[in-house]
């Protein structure tokens, strides 16, 4: 079969490899669509590492069951694959914090992923796709949707009537805008460097937008738009400056949620302002069992809209993915999704 194999920074090759054989409990899934996530790009630009190389990347997988493993699903069932698997026995799992499992394995990072014709995955990771939902939309639910759901609903515990700013309104942030609106947020502000992304955020329910330019003080603009700051600031970029902007957007007692993956150290407010205002900064990672299902249900019901996608065939995907990893703008925009 064909697989996009990652050999190290800037090395991504389409290769012929043996078809996977299922291990104990594994299912085999034939690819229908696999989204390209920001973490995939971090491996290619050298700022993050996989467990081993070469490895097949890709963890936003939608496909069709070929071998069901322990899933209990019939062959031919359309499914998505949850990105992370947990051991169920470590201290974090015992606390119900499965996304922080001490033995966590992420498909496409710790084992071969979905940028291939076939992928072997734990049967327990399969989630059926609701009727009427396309694989392209369903694939975005696995990480972009579920991670945003975890951040908005679980980490932030956003309540009706609260105000929120979403910094970075790409795939994850676009989902977060909708989830905040669905939760009954009083005001939703979207902030991004891309005017087109802000226009889409408005269509998805944002009340106000902030175009981030070199001289823009995001915190000041948000406070002007919300009468003194937001209850919740959600950061989906992974840059020190955007986390700082999230913190500076808060009202006294507000909470900032850092979701974006980055490596820059934070430099922000002095301790006196943290204590005097009782600000909170919290990380949010991945998702829990049930989060992917909730996003799929929202997509099927129409209460959530998937991000726009740019589709590329597996045989043509390597150049497109490498371009994204170097910051080359995507032709036509949209979240890159690879199909067979």
C-alpha positions in Angstrom: 0.0 0.0 0.0 1.0 3.7 -0.2 2.0 5.7 2.9 3.4 9.2 3.5 6.5 8.5 5.6 8.1 11.1 7.8 11.9 10.7 8.0 12.8 13.9 9.8 12.5 17.7 9.3 11.5 18.5 5.7 11.5 14.8 4.7 8.1 13.4 3.7 8.0 10.7 1.1 5.2 8.7 -0.5 6.4 5.1 -0.3 5.1 1.6 -1.0 5.0 -0.3 2.3 3.5 -3.6 3.5 -0.2 -3.5 4.5 -0.5 -3.3 8.3 -1.3 -6.5 10.2 -3.6 -6.0 13.2 -2.1 -6.5 16.7 -4.0 -7.6 19.7 -7.3 -5.8 19.6 -6.4 -3.6 16.6 -8.8 -2.7 13.8 -7.8 -2.0 10.2 -9.3 1.1 8.7 -9.2 2.1 5.0 -8.6 5.8 4.6 -11.5 8.1 3.4 -10.0 11.3 4.7 -7.2 12.4 7.0 -6.8 16.0 8.2 -3.4 17.7 8.5 -3.0 19.2 12.0 -0.6 21.9 13.3 1.3 19.2 15.2 2.1 17.4 12.0 3.6 20.7 10.7 5.7 21.0 13.9 7.3 17.7 13.2 8.2 18.8 9.7 9.7 22.1 10.8 11.8 20.4 13.5 10.2 21.9 16.6 8.6 18.6 17.7 9.5 14.9 17.5 7.7 11.7 16.9 8.5 8.5 18.9 10.5 7.1 16.0 11.3 7.6 12.3 10.3 6.8 9.7 6.7 7.0 10.7 3.4 7.6 9.0 1.9 10.9 10.2 -1.8 11.8 10.5 -4.3 11.6 13.4 -7.5 13.2 12.1 -8.7 10.0 10.5 -12.0 9.1 8.9 -12.4 5.8 7.0 -14.2 2.5 6.6 -13.7 -0.5 8.8 -11.9 -3.4 7.0 -11.1 -5.5 10.1 -13.1 -4.6 13.3 -10.8 -5.9 16.0 -12.4 -5.5 19.4 -14.6 -2.6 18.2 -17.7 -4.7 17.7 -18.4 -2.8 14.5 -19.2 -4.5 11.2 -16.8 -4.3 8.3 -17.8 -1.5 6.0 -18.9 0.8 8.9 -17.9 4.5 8.4 -15.8 5.6 11.4 -13.5 8.2 12.7 -10.5 7.3 14.9 -9.9 9.0 18.2 -6.4 10.4 18.1 -5.2 9.3 21.5 -5.5 6.1 23.4 -5.1 5.7 27.2 -4.0 2.8 29.4 -6.9 3.0 31.9 -4.7 2.0 34.9 -2.3 4.9 35.6 -3.0 7.6 38.2 -4.3 10.1 35.7 -6.7 7.6 34.2 -7.9 6.7 37.6 -8.8 10.4 38.0 -10.7 10.3 34.8 -8.1 12.5 33.1 -7.6 10.1 30.3 -6.1 12.9 28.0 -3.2 13.1 30.5 -2.5 9.3 30.6 1.0 8.5 31.6 1.2 5.9 28.8 -0.8 7.9 26.2 -0.3 6.9 22.6 -1.3 9.3 19.8 -1.8 7.8 16.4 0.6 9.4 13.9 3.0 10.3 16.7 3.7 7.2 18.7 2.5 4.7 16.1 1.8 4.8 12.3 -1.0 7.2 11.4 -3.6 7.8 8.7 -1.7 9.3 5.8 -1.9 6.0 4.1 -4.3 3.7 2.3 -4.8 1.6 5.4 -4.0 2.1 9.1 -4.0 -0.2 12.1 -5.5 1.4 15.2 -6.9 0.2 18.6 -10.4 -1.1 18.0 -11.5 0.9 21.1 -10.6 4.1 19.3 -13.3 3.7 16.6 -16.4 6.0 16.6 -19.1 5.5 14.0 -19.9 8.5 11.8 -23.5 9.6 12.0 -25.6 9.1 8.9 -25.4 12.0 6.4 -22.1 13.3 7.6 -19.2 13.3 5.1 -15.8 11.9 5.9 -14.3 15.3 5.2 -16.3 17.0 7.9 -16.1 14.0 10.3 -12.3 13.9 10.2 -12.1 17.5 11.5 -14.2 16.4 14.6 -11.4 14.1 15.8 -8.9 16.8 16.8 -9.9 20.3 15.8 -13.5 19.8 17.0 -12.8 17.6 20.0 -9.9 19.7 21.3 -12.0 22.8 21.0 -14.9 21.1 22.8 -12.6 20.0 25.6 -11.2 23.6 26.0 -14.6 25.4 25.9 -16.8 22.9 27.7 -14.4 21.2 30.1 -11.3 23.3 30.7 -13.0 26.7 30.6 -16.4 25.4 31.8 -17.9 28.3 29.9 -21.3 29.2 31.3 -24.3 31.0 29.8 -24.0 34.8 30.1 -20.2 34.9 30.2 -18.1 36.8 27.8 -15.3 35.2 25.8 -12.5 36.0 23.3 -11.2 33.4 20.9 -7.7 34.1 19.8 -6.9 32.3 16.5 -10.0 31.3 14.6 -8.8 28.7 12.2 -10.1 25.1 12.5 -10.1 24.8 16.3 -11.0 28.5 16.9 -13.8 28.4 14.4 -15.3 25.4 16.3 -14.7 27.3 19.6 -16.7 30.3 18.4 -19.7 28.1 17.7 -19.4 26.2 20.9 -19.3 29.5 22.9 -22.4 30.7 21.1 -24.1 27.4 21.7 -23.3 27.6 25.4 -25.1 31.0 25.6 -22.1 33.3 25.8 -23.2 36.9 26.2 -20.5 38.3 23.9 -18.1 36.3 21.6 -15.1 38.2 20.3 -12.8 36.7 17.6 -9.2 37.8 17.1 -6.9 36.7 14.3 -4.3 38.1 11.9 -6.4 37.0 8.9 -9.4 39.1 7.9 -10.9 36.2 6.0 -10.8 34.1 9.1 -12.6 36.9 11.0 -15.3 37.1 8.4 -15.9 33.4 8.8 -16.0 33.8 12.5 -18.6 36.5 12.2 -20.7 34.1 10.1 -20.3 31.4 12.8 -21.6 33.7 15.5 -18.9 36.1 16.7 -20.3 39.4 17.9 -17.1 41.4 17.5 -13.7 40.9 15.8 -10.2 42.1 16.3 -7.8 42.1 13.4 -4.3 41.6 14.9 -1.8 43.8 13.2 1.8 44.7 14.3 0.6 47.6 16.5 -2.6 46.0 17.8 -3.0 45.7 21.6 -5.4 42.8 21.6 -6.1 43.1 25.3 -6.9 46.8 25.1 -9.2 46.2 22.1 -11.0 43.3 23.8 -11.5 45.4 27.0 -13.0 48.2 25.0 -15.4 45.8 23.2 -16.5 44.1 26.4 -16.7 46.8 29.0 -13.5 45.9 30.9 -12.5 42.4 29.8 -13.8 38.9 29.2 -14.6 36.1 31.6 -12.8 33.5 29.4 -10.0 34.0 26.9 -9.3 30.9 24.7 -5.9 30.8 22.9 -5.5 28.5 19.9 -2.3 29.8 18.4 0.5 28.5 20.5 2.6 31.7 20.6 3.8 33.5 23.7 2.4 36.8 22.4 -1.1 35.3 21.9 -1.1 33.8 25.4 -0.1 37.2 26.8 -2.9 38.8 24.8 -5.3 36.3 26.3 -4.3 37.1 29.8 -4.4 40.9 29.2 -8.0 40.5 27.8 -9.4 39.2 31.1 -11.6 41.0 33.5 -10.7 40.6 37.2 -11.4 37.0 38.1 -11.2 35.9 34.5 -9.6 32.7 33.2 -7.3 32.2 30.2 -7.1 28.8 28.5 -4.0 28.0 26.6 -4.7 25.4 23.9 -2.2 26.2 21.1 1.0 24.1 21.0 4.2 26.1 21.0 7.7 26.2 22.4 8.2 29.9 23.3 8.6 30.7 27.0 5.9 33.0 28.4 6.6 36.6 29.5 3.5 38.3 30.8 2.1 40.4 33.7 3.9 40.8 37.0 2.8 38.7 40.0 1.1 41.6 41.7 -1.5 41.9 38.9 -2.1 38.1 39.0 -2.9 38.2 42.8 -4.7 41.5 42.8 -7.0 40.4 39.9 -7.1 36.7 40.7 -6.4 35.9 37.1 -6.2 32.2 36.1 -4.1 30.6 33.4 -4.8 27.0 32.5 -3.6 24.6 29.8 -6.0 22.4 27.9 -4.8 19.3 26.0 -6.6 17.0 23.6 -10.0 15.6 24.6 -11.8 13.0 26.7 -13.9 10.0 25.7 -17.3 11.5 24.6 -15.9 14.7 23.2 -15.5 13.4 19.7 -19.0 11.9 19.8 -20.4 15.3 21.0 -18.8 17.1 18.1 -20.0 14.5 15.6 -23.5 14.8 17.0 -23.4 18.6 16.6 -22.2 18.4 13.0 -24.9 15.9 12.2 -27.6 18.0 13.8 -26.4 21.2 12.2 -25.5 23.0 15.5 -21.9 22.9 14.4 -20.4 23.7 11.0 -17.0 22.0 10.1 -14.2 24.3 8.9 -13.7 24.7 5.1 -11.4 22.1 3.7 -8.9 22.0 0.9 -8.7 18.4 -0.4 -5.5 16.9 -1.9 -5.0 13.3 -3.0 -2.6 11.1 -1.1 -0.3 10.9 -4.1 0.0 14.7 -4.3 -0.1 15.5 -0.6 3.6 15.7 0.3 4.4 19.0 -1.4 1.2 20.6 -0.1 2.0 19.5 3.5 5.7 20.6 3.2 4.6 24.0 1.9 2.3 24.5 4.9 5.1 23.6 7.3 7.2 26.4 6.0 4.4 29.0 6.2 3.4 29.1 2.5 -0.3 30.1 2.4 -2.6 27.4 1.3 -4.0 28.0 -2.2 -7.7 28.6 -1.7 -7.5 28.4 2.1 -9.2 25.9 4.3 -8.0 23.0 6.4 -5.9 20.6 4.4 -7.5 17.1 4.2 -5.9 14.2 2.4 -8.0 11.6 0.6 -7.0 8.3 -1.1 
